[in-house]
């Protein structure tokens, strides 16, 4: 397994077309990513579900509003005492500003993580791009020869089943450091079956990977 840190601006990472767990068929063969090898075919490119992104942002806003209201209540109760101590009201404004700034930062970070975390499955390997700090991205890679199995599962069974999403994980030889996991994917179980087929083809008929069909995240019977 290979893991690198790349400069996303230098690698034009931001120019990759955006989508949310969508299929890229032969009608759109120009999907590229930083470090793509010559002749390497992208069989599937996915992002985490936008449903979870919106849900996460809503939770942050609710929590921020709750603490803002509670702070206002506590401040109103303590105001007489603070006035006796000649406390400046600027502290209230400063606290409100810091709280709002923190909430905005968290919302920005959630948006960045969901928009720039991407999974690529190619005819040669599995890659995951994960943003770390502004303009820096972690890249995890597993070539098919290093993959031993694939697993799909739910982290929050009830919620994820309601949203039609789940987690997908590819295991390398070293279980503790080599695994590549992607959460909140649509059709994650079908994707797991698809990767199982790739592993079988790679071990038994590797020449067929050059023409292996791309994964299409649609219901069974509607993927042609």
C-alpha distance (Angstrom), angle and dihedral (degrees) to the residues before:
residue distance angle dihedral
X1 . . .
X2 3.77 . .
X3 3.77 125.8 .
X4 3.80 124.0 -174.9
X5 3.79 139.8 167.2
X6 3.78 114.1 -133.0
X7 3.79 134.2 -174.2
X8 3.77 102.4 -114.5
X9 3.78 94.3 -157.9
X10 3.78 93.2 50.9
X11 3.79 91.8 47.3
X12 3.81 94.1 46.3
X13 3.77 89.3 -120.0
X14 3.78 90.2 153.0
X15 3.81 90.8 60.8
X16 3.78 94.5 65.9
X17 3.84 108.9 115.2
X18 3.79 111.7 -102.9
X19 3.80 127.5 -126.3
X20 3.76 140.1 144.1
X21 3.79 113.8 -115.5
X22 3.78 92.2 -41.2
X23 3.77 132.1 154.1
X24 3.75 123.0 -114.2
X25 3.77 109.9 -153.7
X26 3.77 130.8 -174.5
X27 3.82 87.4 -83.4
X28 3.81 86.0 74.2
X29 3.81 105.7 33.2
X30 3.82 97.8 154.9
X31 3.81 97.9 85.6
X32 3.78 106.7 136.7
X33 3.80 138.6 175.6
X34 3.82 136.2 -170.4
X35 3.80 111.3 -76.3
X36 3.80 95.4 16.7
X37 3.78 111.2 163.5
X38 3.78 124.5 -126.6
X39 3.79 110.0 -84.4
X40 3.82 93.7 6.3
X41 3.82 111.3 147.4
X42 3.80 121.7 -145.0
X43 3.81 107.1 -137.3
X44 3.80 96.0 178.8
X45 3.77 139.4 -1.4
X46 3.80 121.4 -168.0
X47 3.77 143.3 176.2
X48 3.77 131.5 -163.6
X49 3.78 115.6 -84.1
X50 3.80 115.5 -81.6
X51 3.82 87.2 -140.9
X52 3.80 90.3 69.2
X53 3.79 90.9 44.7
X54 3.81 91.4 55.9
X55 3.80 91.9 43.2
X56 3.81 91.7 51.3
X57 3.79 91.4 50.0
X58 3.80 92.2 48.7
X59 3.82 90.1 52.4
X60 3.81 91.1 51.2
X61 3.81 92.0 50.1
X62 3.83 92.1 48.3
X63 3.81 92.5 48.9
X64 3.81 91.7 46.2
X65 3.82 92.2 50.4
X66 3.81 90.9 47.3
X67 3.80 93.2 53.9
X68 3.79 91.4 42.9
X69 3.81 91.5 54.2
X70 3.80 92.4 44.4
X71 3.79 90.6 50.4
X72 3.79 90.9 51.4
X73 3.81 90.7 50.8
X74 3.80 92.9 49.0
X75 3.81 90.9 46.3
X76 3.81 92.3 51.7
X77 3.80 90.2 51.4
X78 3.79 92.9 49.2
X79 3.82 95.9 41.4
X80 3.86 96.3 97.3
X81 3.78 91.1 50.8
X82 3.79 92.7 45.2
X83 3.80 91.6 49.8
X84 3.79 90.1 53.4
X85 3.82 87.0 53.2
X86 3.82 90.1 49.6
X87 3.81 90.2 -120.2
X88 3.78 112.5 175.3
X89 3.84 117.9 -119.0
X90 3.78 86.9 -135.5
X91 3.80 87.1 86.1
X92 3.81 89.2 65.0
X93 3.79 91.7 51.2
X94 3.80 91.7 45.8
X95 3.81 92.7 49.7
X96 3.81 91.7 48.8
X97 3.81 90.9 48.3
X98 3.80 93.4 49.8
X99 3.80 91.8 47.5
X100 3.80 93.1 50.3
X101 3.82 91.4 44.7
X102 3.81 90.5 51.9
X103 3.81 91.8 49.9
X104 3.81 91.1 49.4
X105 3.81 91.1 50.0
X106 3.81 91.9 50.5
X107 3.81 90.8 49.3
X108 3.81 90.3 49.0
X109 3.79 91.3 49.8
X110 3.82 93.2 48.8
X111 3.79 89.6 50.8
X112 3.82 91.4 48.9
X113 3.79 94.3 48.5
X114 3.80 94.3 48.3
X115 3.81 93.9 43.4
X116 3.81 97.8 45.7
X117 3.79 103.2 34.1
X118 3.79 104.3 98.5
X119 3.79 138.1 171.0
X120 3.80 121.0 -149.9
X121 3.78 124.7 -168.8
X122 3.78 113.9 -169.6
X123 3.78 135.8 170.8
X124 3.82 87.9 -95.7
X125 3.80 108.9 35.2
X126 3.82 152.0 -16.5
X127 3.81 119.7 -102.0
X128 3.78 134.8 -174.6
X129 3.81 124.7 -164.8
X130 3.81 114.0 -158.2
X131 3.84 124.0 178.9
X132 3.79 115.1 -129.9
X133 3.81 108.1 172.9
X134 3.82 130.7 -14.2
X135 3.82 109.6 -52.4
X136 3.79 93.5 -0.2
X137 3.79 123.9 103.7
X138 3.80 133.1 -176.8
X139 3.79 115.6 -137.5
X140 3.80 121.3 -160.1
X141 3.79 118.9 -170.3
X142 3.80 135.6 -173.6
X143 3.79 120.6 -179.3
X144 3.80 115.5 -148.1
X145 3.79 91.6 -109.3
X146 3.82 88.1 61.5
X147 3.82 96.4 48.3
X148 3.79 117.2 97.2
X149 3.82 102.5 172.7
X150 3.79 146.3 -16.3
X151 3.81 128.3 -130.2
X152 3.81 134.1 -167.1
X153 3.78 124.4 -165.3
X154 3.82 147.6 145.8
X155 3.79 123.1 -105.6
X156 3.79 93.3 -170.6
X157 3.78 103.3 22.6
X158 3.81 100.5 -169.1
X159 3.81 97.9 42.3
X160 3.80 95.8 41.2
X161 3.78 93.9 47.0
X162 3.80 89.2 51.5
X163 3.81 90.0 52.0
X164 3.80 94.1 41.7
X165 3.79 95.1 -121.8
X166 3.79 138.8 114.6
X167 3.81 146.2 160.4
X168 3.79 128.9 -75.9
X169 3.80 123.6 -161.8
X170 3.79 132.8 -177.1
X171 3.81 115.9 -158.4
X172 3.79 122.6 -145.5
X173 3.78 128.2 -163.5
X174 3.79 91.7 -86.7
X175 3.81 102.5 54.6
X176 3.80 95.7 -165.1
X177 3.82 99.1 52.6
X178 3.79 108.5 15.9
X179 3.80 102.8 57.9
X180 3.80 120.2 113.4
X181 3.80 113.9 -155.3
X182 3.79 129.0 -174.7
X183 3.79 121.0 -173.8
X184 3.81 133.1 -156.5
X185 3.82 98.1 25.1
X186 3.78 124.5 157.6
X187 3.83 115.6 -125.7
X188 3.80 88.6 11.8
X189 3.81 93.1 157.5
X190 3.81 92.0 51.6
X191 3.79 88.6 48.5
X192 3.81 88.9 53.3
X193 3.80 90.7 53.1
X194 3.80 89.4 47.4
X195 3.81 92.4 53.9
X196 3.83 89.9 47.2
X197 3.81 87.1 58.4
X198 3.80 90.4 49.8
X199 3.81 90.4 52.6
X200 3.79 90.8 50.4
X201 3.80 92.4 48.4
X202 3.80 91.9 46.0
X203 3.81 92.2 53.3
X204 3.80 97.5 41.2
X205 3.82 109.9 22.1
X206 3.83 107.5 13.4
X207 3.80 92.8 165.3
X208 3.82 89.4 67.6
X209 3.83 91.8 64.8
X210 3.80 89.7 78.6
X211 3.81 89.2 68.4
X212 3.81 99.2 27.8
X213 3.82 112.2 139.2
X214 3.79 118.4 -107.3
X215 3.78 121.0 -112.8
X216 3.79 115.1 -101.0
X217 3.84 115.2 -163.0
X218 3.78 97.3 -141.4
X219 3.82 134.2 111.5
X220 3.79 116.2 -75.4
X221 3.78 109.8 -83.6
X222 3.81 94.2 29.7
X223 3.78 100.0 72.6
X224 3.78 101.0 93.7
